[in-house]
């Protein structure tokens, strides 16, 4: 393959045209695009170590290359003209360079298009508290958060501070002023950025990821002291998210953290991305827990296993279980039966419900 054809610009262009979520550059296989969840090789020869090194060098600064060589990897945002942005993760494997570029769409979607209940919009006017968006890697958490911040940016006059690693969506100032800070470039760590953010008159703070105990403590404290705080965790489900935060703290502090969460947590939104069967693309399935006095009591008393039953009966607050949303998506012809069963928490009940509907 001619060198001028096998370049990053051409492949990023193709990723944008094909609506690919990711571009993989790895020694031993052709470049790959992830399209609607599946990896698809480009019609090119397998990449050699010299190919991947040249491609990686074409998008890295000297400082980023030094990070890769010293630490084994580097993460950063990359603008592709005005067509798209990519979140880039460069790595070394078996001594060779490789990289994965995740495409960040330019368009911020309305919450209704993403599939969130309309009651979620009311929560975005809260003066303080903690809203968590959770789910596995690649489940669309960043997109959901960016859409929520965009809603606030359009509807409220406030100061939004984002702390990200790296910055993915760029927010322009609308009704709000938006300050975006990148960990590693603008500030050394999430916890340090959070501590400093409190002196910068914020109304809304986004913490890209609660990676450590210090960041969790700072986020919970910020939510208590009159700020609306958004953060992500790699957990599935509201109950396990609360447990994960509490368990991160030393045993003698866990009672106090439960008290803080019972009063400060606004909502937990858990999501998965699934391939659509009605048309090309993927669709998000959500579990939504909104903190009510009943759920606050469960969090405070350590009865998180009972939260799901409150979510099932909390539709008027915008709550829904993941299983209920999966069933609705399947009945609407948007996801397959296989995905309904494999992604449900209680697949046996889903099978019984479907049988009842068919008999009814």
N, C-alpha and C positions, 0 to 999 in steps of 0.2 A: 504493500500500500504506500502510495506517495506520502512523504512526510507532511506536505502542506494540506493534504486531505485529513490525515489523522492528527488533528489538532483539537485543543479543548474548545475553541470557539465553535467549530463545526458540530461537535458533539453536544455542547450546551444548547445550540440552536435546535438540534434534533430533539433533545429532551423537552424543550419548550413546545415544539410543533406536535410532538406525540403525547403531550400532557403526562410525561413520565414523572413519577415522584422522586426517583433517584437515578443517578448515573454511577456505575461501578467501574473503576479502573484497577485491574489486578493482573499480575504476571501470570501467563499460561493460558488465559482465555481471552476472547475478544472483549471489547468494551460492552457492558451490559446496561440496559435500561429497565427499570422496574415500572411496568405499565399496568395499572389497575391491580396491583398486588403481585403480579408475576414477573420474574426476571426474564428478559428477552435479549439474546445476544445480537449485536449489530453484525452486518454482513462484512466482517473484517477479519484479518488473520489474528491468531492469538498474540497477545502483547508480550514483548520481550522485556527483560529488566531495563534495557536502554530506553525502550518506548515509555515505560511508566515513569522513569526518572525524568525524561524530557518533559512529559506531560505535567508532572507534579511541579517541576521547576517553573513551568510557564505560568502557573497561577499563584506561586508562593513568593513572599518577600524573603530577603536574606534572613531576617529575624525568625520568620515562620519555619524556614528550613533548619535553622539552628535548633529551634524547639523540637522538631521532628528527630534530628540526630541526637540531641541530648536526652529527650524524654520519651522518644518512641512515637510521638504523635503531636498534632496541632489542630485546633478547631478554630475556624474563623468564618465570617460572612463574606460573600463575594457578589458584587453587582455585575449582571450581564447586560450592559447598556441600560435601557429603560424597559427591557423585555421581561426580566425576572431577576430574582436574587437567589443565591444558593447558599446553604449552610454546608461548609466544606469540612470534612474530617480527613486529614492526611495521616498515614500510618506507615510503619515499617513491619514487614512480615517476612521471615526467613532471609532477612538482610536486604530485601527489595522494597522499593517504594510502591505504595498503592494509595488510592483515595476513593472516598464516596462523597458525591455531591447531592444533597437533598434540595429539591426545588421548592422555593417558598413562593406561592402564588402572589401576584401583585394585588389582586382584588381581595378586599376584606368583605366577607359575606355577611348579610344580615343574620341575626340569631335564628330567625324563623326558617331561613334557608338551610342553615346548619342542622336544624331539627330540634332545637331546644324549646321547651314549653314557654308560652308568652309570659308566665309569672316570673321567669328569670329576670326579665327587664326591670321589674320592681326592685329586685335585690341590688341592682347597680346604682340605685339612688341612696343606699345605706350610708350613713356618715362614718361608720366604723365597722370593723369585724374582719373575719378571715373567710375568703372563698377559695376552696381548693378544687383544682381540676386534675383528675388522676386517670391513670391508664397506662398500658404498656408503651414501650418506645414505638413511635410511628403510628400512634392512634389518633393523632390530630389535636393533641392538647394545645400546642402552640397556636394553631389556627383558631380554636375556640377562644383562647385568652385574648388573642389579637382582636377578634371580633367584638368581645366584651369591652375592651379598652377603647376601640373605635366608637362604640355606642356611647360610652361616657364622654369621649372627646367631642362627639357631635352634640350631645344633649346637655352637658354640664359645664359650667365655668369653673374649672379647678386646676390644680397642678398635679400632673401624673408623672411619677418617676418610675422608669423601668430599669431593672438590673438583670442583665442577660449575658449568656456565655454560649455563642456569640449573639449579637443583635440580629434578629431575623427579619421581622416586619419593621419597616420604617414608618413611623407615625408623623404626619405633618401636624402643625398646630391648627386646631379648628376652634371650637368654643373653649377648649382647654389649652393650657401650655404643657407640652410633653418634653420631658428630659429623659434621654435614653443613655444608659451607661453600660459599657461593656467590660465584663470581668477580664482582667489581664491587660486590657488596653487603657481603660480609664480609671480602674480601681482594682486593688489586688485580690479581693475576695468578696463573695456574697455577703458574709457577715459584716465585713468592714464597710461595704457600700450601704448596707441597711442602717448601720449605726450612724453613718454620715448623713444619710437621707433624712433622718429625723430632724436635722438642723436646717433643712432646705425647704421648709414650709410645704410639705406634700399633703395632698388630700387623698391621693390614691397611689399605692406602691405595688408594682409587680416584681415578685422575686422569681426569676426564671426557674429555679429548682431549689428545694430545701434539702441540700446534700448532707448537712451535718447538724449536730446538736446545737452548735452556736447559732447557725442560721435559723433553725426552728425556734429557738428561744427568742431571737431578735424579731422574727416575724410575728409570733404570738404577742409579744410585748407591744409591737407597733400597732397591732389590731386592737389591743386594749386601750391604747392611749389616743384614740380619736382618728385613726386612719383606716381606710378600706384597703385591705391587703389581699392580693391575689398570689397564689403559688401553685406549683405542680409537685406531684409525687408519683412514683412508679408503683402505685397500688391499684387494686381492682375492688371497687365496692366501698360504700360509706363506712361500714363497721370496721373493715380491715384497715381503712385509712386512719380512723381514730386510734385504733390499737397500735398501728405502726408508729404514730407520733408519740403516744404515751410510752410505748416500750423503748423508745430511743433515749428516754431519760433515766437517770439512776432511780432505783426503787424508792428511795426516801423523798424524791420529788414528784413521783407519779400522781399522788393524790392532788397536789396543787395544780399540776398540768391538766388533770381532768376538770378541775374547777374552772381553770382559765378557758379551756375549750368549750365547756358547757355554756359559758357566758359569751365567749367571743366568736365562736364558729357561726358563720352565716349559712353556708351551704357546702356540700361536697357533690361535685359533678364527675362521675366516672364514665369513661367512654371507650368504645372499641370501634375500629374501622373494618367493615366487611365488604367483600366484592358484591356488586349488584348483579341480579340476574335479569332485570327488565331492560337494562341498557348498559353500555360501557361505563365504568366508574366504580366508586365505592361510596358507601353510605355509613354514617355514624349511628351507633346504638348507644343510648345514654341511660345511666341510672342517676336520678336526681334526688338528693336528700336536702331538705330545708330544715334548719334547726328550729324546732318548736319547743314549748315548755316541757312537753312529754319526752322528746328526744334529748333535751338538755339534761333532764333528770337521769336518763339512762347513761349518758356520757359521764355525768358526775359520779354515779353509783357503780360504774364499771359494768353495766348491763348492756354492752354494745351488741350482744347476740340478739337482742330483742328489737334492734333498730329496724330491721327489714320489715317486720309486721306493721310498724308505723308508716313506713314508706308506702306499703301496699294500700293503706287507707288514707293517704295524704294527697290525693289528686287535686283537691281544691287549693293546695299550696303550690302546685306545680310539681309534686313529687311523682316519681315513677320508678319501679324496679327495672333492672336490666332485662329480666326475663319477660316482663310485660311488654317492654319496647321491642324486644326481639320477636315476640309473637305477633305484635302488630305489623312489624316490617315484613314478616313472612306472609301474613294474611293479605297484605297489600301487594304481594308479588314482587317484593324488592330484594329479599334475600332467600337463599336456598334452604330446603328442609335440613340438609346436612349441617349448615352453619347455625341454624336455629338450635339444633340439638347439641352440637359440639361446644357452642359458646354459652349455653344456658347454665345457670348455677344448679337448677333442679330439672334436668331433662325429662325425668319420669313424669313430673307434673305437666310439663309442656305436651308430652305425648297424650296424656289423659285428656287435657283440654281440647286438643285437636280432634280426638275421637268423639268427645261430647258434641263439639260443633258439627262434625260430619253427621252424627246421628240426629242431632237437633234439626 
